[in-house]
Amino acid sequence: MTKAEIVTVIANKTGIEKVSIMAAVEAFMETIKGNLCKGENVYLRGFGSFIVKRRAEKTGRNISKNTTIIIPAHNIPSFKPAKTFVIDVKTKVK
């Protein structure tokens, strides 16, 4: 499902104009991105958590040059679904 499809479904369910829905969805995503960039997690009860995970420094390989490289420690965004969300997906997806 794409962002445009999400906007269409919400507009059909609520009767609100697609332009307003698109603005709300964009603002929602920008808020989540902004908080994750600041290192703050976002918790949505019953849905899940958008969290920042810290990856430790590690050794990797450049296979084209056959050399060892150091991959520095870094942060990555992650999503952890709520237990109820996981149960719903497990029982309803066929």
N, CA, C and O of each residue as an XYZ file, in Angstrom:
376
protein
N       0.849     -1.177      0.000
C       0.000      0.000      0.000
C       0.890      1.234      0.000
O       1.864      1.307      0.750
N       0.556      2.190     -0.833
C       1.343      3.418     -0.930
C       0.724      4.523     -0.080
O      -0.388      4.386      0.430
N       1.463      5.617      0.062
C       0.957      6.757      0.820
C      -0.323      7.296      0.184
O      -1.259      7.662      0.895
N      -0.372      7.348     -1.150
C      -1.561      7.845     -1.847
C      -2.764      6.938     -1.572
O      -3.884      7.421     -1.406
N      -2.531      5.629     -1.525
C      -3.626      4.702     -1.232
C      -4.118      4.865      0.198
O      -5.319      4.778      0.455
N      -3.199      5.101      1.134
C      -3.587      5.349      2.526
C      -4.447      6.598      2.616
O      -5.471      6.606      3.299
N      -4.032      7.652      1.926
C      -4.791      8.907      1.925
C      -6.189      8.681      1.359
O      -7.166      9.196      1.904
N      -6.293      7.926      0.284
C      -7.595      7.648     -0.334
C      -8.505      6.876      0.616
O      -9.686      7.201      0.742
N      -7.971      5.864      1.282
C      -8.778      5.064      2.214
C      -9.268      5.930      3.370
O     -10.441      5.865      3.739
N      -8.380      6.739      3.945
C      -8.782      7.610      5.061
C      -9.821      8.622      4.602
O     -10.789      8.878      5.318
N      -9.636      9.202      3.417
C     -10.591     10.176      2.891
C     -11.959      9.528      2.684
O     -12.982     10.143      2.982
N     -11.991      8.306      2.182
C     -13.261      7.611      1.976
C     -13.940      7.281      3.297
O     -15.165      7.359      3.393
N     -13.165      6.911      4.320
C     -13.735      6.551      5.619
C     -14.230      7.762      6.391
O     -15.229      7.679      7.104
N     -13.532      8.898      6.252
C     -13.872     10.067      7.071
C     -14.668     11.135      6.338
O     -15.346     11.941      6.974
N     -14.596     11.153      5.019
C     -15.277     12.195      4.264
C     -14.507     13.504      4.216
O     -15.034     14.512      3.746
N     -13.275     13.506      4.693
C     -12.431     14.704      4.669
C     -11.695     14.737      3.330
O     -11.390     13.694      2.753
N     -11.413     15.948      2.846
C     -10.730     16.104      1.558
C      -9.343     15.458      1.574
O      -8.652     15.447      2.592
N      -8.962     14.924      0.416
C      -7.663     14.254      0.296
C      -6.504     15.197      0.589
O      -5.490     14.776      1.146
N      -6.643     16.463      0.223
C      -5.563     17.433      0.452
C      -5.295     17.580      1.952
O      -4.139     17.632      2.373
N      -6.349     17.645      2.753
C      -6.200     17.770      4.204
C      -5.591     16.505      4.801
O      -4.732     16.565      5.681
N      -6.051     15.363      4.304
C      -5.520     14.088      4.791
C      -4.033     13.981      4.447
O      -3.229     13.572      5.285
N      -3.673     14.345      3.225
C      -2.271     14.273      2.802
C      -1.404     15.164      3.689
O      -0.306     14.771      4.083
N      -1.895     16.355      4.001
C      -1.142     17.261      4.873
C      -0.962     16.646      6.258
O       0.108     16.766      6.854
N      -1.996     15.992      6.771
C      -1.918     15.366      8.087
C      -0.944     14.188      8.079
O      -0.156     14.026      9.010
N      -0.997     13.375      7.040
C      -0.087     12.228      6.938
C       1.359     12.710      6.816
O       2.254     12.163      7.461
N       1.585     13.726      5.994
C       2.935     14.284      5.851
C       3.445     14.843      7.175
O       4.601     14.628      7.540
N       2.575     15.567      7.899
C       2.964     16.139      9.189
C       3.270     15.031     10.194
O       4.207     15.150     10.983
N       2.489     13.959     10.169
C       2.712     12.814     11.049
C       4.094     12.198     10.795
O       4.855     11.943     11.728
N       4.398     11.969      9.523
C       5.683     11.351      9.174
C       6.848     12.282      9.501
O       7.880     11.821      9.989
N       6.705     13.568      9.245
C       7.768     14.520      9.553
C       8.006     14.606     11.061
O       9.147     14.749     11.502
N       6.942     14.520     11.846
C       7.079     14.554     13.301
C       7.842     13.342     13.797
O       8.723     13.466     14.648
N       7.510     12.165     13.269
C       8.224     10.951     13.661
C       9.691     11.048     13.251
O      10.578     10.754     14.052
N       9.953     11.460     12.005
C      11.340     11.592     11.542
C      12.119     12.588     12.393
O      13.262     12.336     12.776
N      11.487     13.719     12.682
C      12.155     14.758     13.470
C      12.531     14.269     14.859
O      13.635     14.524     15.339
N      11.601     13.564     15.504
C      11.893     13.052     16.849
C      12.985     11.985     16.816
O      13.845     11.958     17.697
N      12.964     11.112     15.819
C      14.011     10.095     15.718
C      15.367     10.728     15.438
O      16.383     10.264     15.954
N      15.395     11.784     14.626
C      16.655     12.482     14.346
C      17.226     13.134     15.601
O      18.442     13.281     15.726
N      16.355     13.525     16.529
C      16.801     14.101     17.799
C      17.148     13.023     18.818
O      17.597     13.337     19.920
N      16.944     11.746     18.461
C      17.243     10.655     19.380
C      16.094     10.301     20.295
O      16.275      9.548     21.253
N      14.902     10.836     20.017
C      13.731     10.569     20.852
C      12.875      9.487     20.197
O      12.614      9.539     18.995
N      12.442      8.515     20.985
C      11.578      7.458     20.479
C      10.133      7.934     20.425
O       9.749      8.854     21.147
N       9.326      7.302     19.560
C       7.904      7.634     19.415
C       7.109      6.377     19.741
O       7.305      5.333     19.119
N       6.207      6.479     20.720
C       5.408      5.337     21.160
C       3.944      5.561     20.800
O       3.352      6.565     21.196
N       3.362      4.630     20.053
C       1.946      4.684     19.689
C       1.267      3.463     20.291
O       1.381      2.359     19.759
N       0.566      3.656     21.392
C      -0.043      2.555     22.131
C      -0.978      1.750     21.230
O      -1.832      2.320     20.551
N      -0.820      0.447     21.223
C      -1.648     -0.441     20.425
C      -1.168     -0.612     18.993
O      -1.680     -1.464     18.267
N      -0.192      0.187     18.577
C       0.344      0.094     17.220
C       1.803     -0.346     17.250
O       2.160     -1.374     16.675
N       2.647      0.441     17.923
C       4.055      0.080     18.011
C       4.913      1.276     18.373
O       4.416      2.357     18.689
N       6.215      1.049     18.319
C       7.176      2.086     18.695
C       8.183      2.289     17.580
O       8.716      1.334     17.016
N       8.431      3.554     17.273
C       9.506      3.931     16.366
C      10.674      4.280     17.267
O      10.602      5.233     18.042
N      11.748      3.515     17.171
C      12.859      3.696     18.093
C      14.169      3.875     17.332
O      14.292      3.505     16.164
N      15.144      4.456     18.032
C      16.483      4.622     17.486
C      17.357      3.532     18.100
O      17.479      3.432     19.321
N      17.961      2.719     17.237
C      18.859      1.671     17.710
C      20.297      2.089     17.439
O      20.599      2.698     16.413
N      21.168      1.757     18.366
C      22.588      2.065     18.252
C      23.312      0.823     17.747
O      23.253     -0.233     18.377
N      23.980      0.946     16.634
C      24.790     -0.145     16.092
C      26.240      0.071     16.528
O      26.781      1.165     16.368
N      26.853     -0.944     17.066
C      28.233     -0.852     17.531
C      29.201     -0.845     16.346
O      28.865     -1.265     15.239
N      30.398     -0.359     16.611
C      31.440     -0.392     15.588
C      31.769     -1.849     15.277
O      31.807     -2.694     16.171
N      32.007     -2.130     13.994
C      32.335     -3.513     13.629
C      33.283     -3.530     12.437
O      33.488     -2.520     11.764
N      33.846     -4.689     12.201
C      34.761     -4.890     11.092
C      33.997     -5.485      9.925
O      33.229     -6.432     10.092
N      34.211     -4.924      8.739
C      33.575     -5.430      7.532
C      34.624     -5.712      6.477
O      35.817     -5.502      6.700
N      34.176     -6.189      5.325
C      35.107     -6.506      4.238
C      34.688     -5.791      2.973
O      33.505     -5.756      2.636
N      35.648     -5.224      2.276
C      35.447     -4.694      0.945
C      35.852     -5.821      0.003
O      37.040     -6.025     -0.247
N      34.880     -6.547     -0.516
C      35.190     -7.752     -1.281
C      35.822     -7.449     -2.635
O      36.534     -8.293     -3.179
N      35.577     -6.266     -3.188
C      36.185     -5.947     -4.477
C      37.689     -5.712     -4.350
O      38.444     -6.040     -5.265
N      38.130     -5.147     -3.224
C      39.563     -4.902     -2.992
C      40.174     -5.922     -2.045
O      41.387     -5.926     -1.838
N      39.342     -6.791     -1.467
C      39.776     -7.799     -0.511
C      40.521     -7.175      0.668
O      41.602     -7.618      1.057
N      39.893     -6.116      1.229
C      40.484     -5.438      2.379
C      39.470     -5.400      3.519
O      38.264     -5.540      3.317
N      39.999     -5.208      4.707
C      39.158     -5.071      5.892
C      38.881     -3.592      6.122
O      39.780     -2.759      6.004
N      37.637     -3.269      6.450
C      37.278     -1.885      6.762
C      36.580     -1.851      8.121
O      36.001     -2.841      8.568
N      36.650     -0.706      8.752
C      35.968     -0.497     10.027
C      34.673      0.259      9.739
O      34.690      1.343      9.156
N      33.569     -0.321     10.149
C      32.272      0.352     10.023
C      32.027      1.035     11.360
O      31.900      0.358     12.380
N      31.957      2.375     11.376
C      31.826      3.087     12.648
C      30.463      2.843     13.305
O      29.505      2.434     12.648
N      30.401      3.100     14.598
C      29.131      3.011     15.323
C      28.170      4.041     14.743
O      28.580      5.142     14.376
N      26.894      3.681     14.663
C      25.901      4.594     14.097
C      24.511      4.249     14.618
O      24.285      3.173     15.173
N      23.600      5.171     14.430
C      22.207      4.974     14.829
C      21.374      4.631     13.603
O      21.639      5.116     12.503
N      20.351      3.778     13.806
C      19.416      3.465     12.733
C      17.995      3.515     13.280
O      17.767      3.180     14.442
N      17.033      3.932     12.447
C      15.640      3.904     12.893
C      15.109      2.474     12.838
O      15.528      1.672     12.004
N      14.185      2.174     13.736
C      13.602      0.840     13.784
C      12.150      0.947     14.231
O      11.762      1.904     14.901
N      11.355     -0.046     13.853
C       9.960     -0.101     14.284
C       9.738     -1.402     15.031
O      10.098     -2.474     14.545
N       9.149     -1.306     16.206
C       8.808     -2.489     16.981
C       7.292     -2.501     17.157
O       6.748     -1.644     17.853
N       6.597     -3.467     16.532
C       5.140     -3.493     16.638
C       4.677     -3.877     18.046
O       5.366     -4.595     18.771
N       3.493     -3.381     18.412
C       2.899     -3.729     19.696
C       2.448     -5.191     19.666
O       2.187     -5.750     18.600
N       2.361     -5.795     20.838
C       1.963     -7.209     20.921
C       0.598     -7.440     20.290
O       0.402     -8.427     19.580
N      -0.347     -6.541     20.541
C      -1.691     -6.716     19.975
C      -1.662     -6.623     18.458
O      -2.419     -7.317     17.779
N      -0.798     -5.774     17.924
C      -0.635     -5.632     16.476
C      -0.082     -6.921     15.881
O      -0.565     -7.388     14.849
N       0.918     -7.493     16.521
C       1.517     -8.742     16.051
C       0.490     -9.866     16.065
O       0.402    -10.640     15.113
N      -0.282     -9.957     17.138
C      -1.311    -11.000     17.246
C      -2.348    -10.842     16.149
O      -2.759    -11.830     15.541
N      -2.778     -9.610     15.887
C      -3.763     -9.365     14.824
C      -3.230     -9.811     13.467
O      -3.952    -10.445     12.697
N      -1.985     -9.490     13.169
C      -1.403     -9.868     11.888
C      -1.274    -11.391     11.779
O      -1.566    -11.972     10.734
N      -0.839    -12.023     12.860
C      -0.670    -13.476     12.844
C      -1.989    -14.208     12.627
O      -2.027    -15.227     11.938
N      -3.067    -13.695     13.208
C      -4.341    -14.411     13.130
C      -5.172    -14.043     11.906
O      -6.039    -14.817     11.499
N      -4.927    -12.886     11.315
C      -5.798    -12.431     10.217
C      -5.180    -12.551      8.840
O      -5.913    -12.587      7.851
N      -3.866    -12.614      8.733
C      -3.220    -12.721      7.420
C      -3.183    -14.187      7.027
O      -2.787    -15.053      7.808
N      -3.606    -14.442      5.798
C      -3.637    -15.825      5.305
C      -2.790    -16.010      4.100
O      -2.711    -17.116      3.566
